[in-house]
Structure formats: structure tokens, C-alpha cells
Amino acid sequence: MRLYCDMTENKISKVIVDSAIEVHRELGGPGLLECAHEESMVEELSRRGMKVERGFESEWFGFDRQQSGDPMESDF
């Protein structure tokens, strides 16, 4: 299993997009609960050697790069 600690943002993004495509191929499109897609995404990313954290709060920034409101909870 390959660990991705030395990858650039573009390479990490490719792993995420490729994982999402694979999950979509396996499960199909709309119709399943979000939790089924989330669980499958976590499994696929983990299988590809990615470390996945779930349900954490993070700050977010608007289009103008200004901090926007209260922290948001991320799915993963």
C-alpha cells in the first residue's frame, strides 16, 4: 500500500476524483443514502492508502478569501 504523505495537492486530488468515480461505478448515481456513498468513499480512499478523518470542524473561506461565519462540520 502506498502512503500519500509526499504528494502534491494535484496528485491527492486525482486520487480523490478517481476514488469518487470508482464508487459511482460500483454504486450508481442518485438513489442511495448519502451515508452509503460516504462509507464507500472512506473505504475506497483507505484502500488507496489515504488517511481519512471523519466528522471534524474546519474554518471555511468565501470567494474573497475572508473567513466566513462559524466553522463547518465536514463529512470527511
C-alpha positions as CSV (number, residue, x, y, z in Angstrom):
1,M,0.0,0.0,0.0
2,R,1.4,3.4,-1.0
3,L,1.2,6.3,1.5
4,Y,0.5,9.8,0.2
5,C,2.4,12.0,2.6
6,D,4.7,13.4,0.0
7,M,2.1,14.1,-2.7
8,T,1.2,17.5,-4.2
9,E,-2.3,18.8,-4.0
10,N,-2.9,17.9,-7.6
11,K,-1.9,14.3,-7.1
12,I,-4.0,14.0,-3.9
13,S,-7.0,15.5,-5.9
14,K,-6.5,12.9,-8.6
15,V,-6.7,10.1,-6.0
16,I,-9.9,11.6,-4.6
17,V,-11.6,12.0,-8.0
18,D,-10.5,8.6,-9.2
19,S,-12.0,7.1,-5.9
20,A,-15.2,9.0,-6.4
21,I,-15.5,7.7,-10.0
22,E,-14.9,4.1,-8.8
23,V,-17.6,4.5,-6.1
24,H,-20.0,5.9,-8.6
25,R,-19.3,3.0,-11.0
26,E,-20.0,0.4,-8.2
27,L,-23.0,2.0,-6.6
28,G,-24.5,4.0,-9.4
29,G,-25.9,7.5,-9.3
30,P,-28.6,9.0,-7.2
31,G,-30.9,6.8,-5.1
32,L,-28.7,5.6,-2.2
33,L,-28.5,7.4,1.1
34,E,-25.6,9.8,1.5
35,C,-24.2,7.6,4.3
36,A,-23.8,4.7,1.8
37,H,-21.7,6.8,-0.5
38,E,-19.7,8.3,2.3
39,E,-18.9,4.9,3.8
40,S,-17.9,3.6,0.4
41,M,-15.7,6.7,-0.3
42,V,-13.9,6.2,3.0
43,E,-13.3,2.5,2.2
44,E,-12.0,3.3,-1.3
45,L,-9.7,6.2,-0.1
46,S,-8.4,4.0,2.6
47,R,-7.8,1.1,0.2
48,R,-5.7,3.5,-1.9
49,G,-3.6,4.4,1.2
50,M,-5.2,7.7,2.1
51,K,-5.7,8.7,5.7
52,V,-9.3,9.7,6.2
53,E,-10.7,11.7,9.1
54,R,-14.5,11.9,9.6
55,G,-16.8,14.5,11.2
56,F,-14.4,17.3,12.1
57,E,-15.0,21.0,12.2
58,S,-13.0,23.4,9.9
59,E,-13.0,27.0,9.1
60,W,-14.0,28.0,5.6
61,F,-13.3,31.0,3.5
62,G,-15.5,32.8,1.0
63,F,-14.7,33.8,-2.6
64,D,-13.0,37.0,-1.4
65,R,-10.7,34.9,0.9
66,Q,-12.3,36.2,4.0
67,Q,-13.3,33.8,6.8
68,S,-17.0,33.2,6.5
69,G,-19.0,32.6,9.6
70,D,-18.8,29.7,12.1
71,P,-16.8,26.6,11.5
72,M,-18.5,23.9,9.3
73,E,-18.6,20.2,10.0
74,S,-17.0,18.1,7.2
75,D,-18.2,14.7,6.3
76,F,-14.6,13.5,5.9
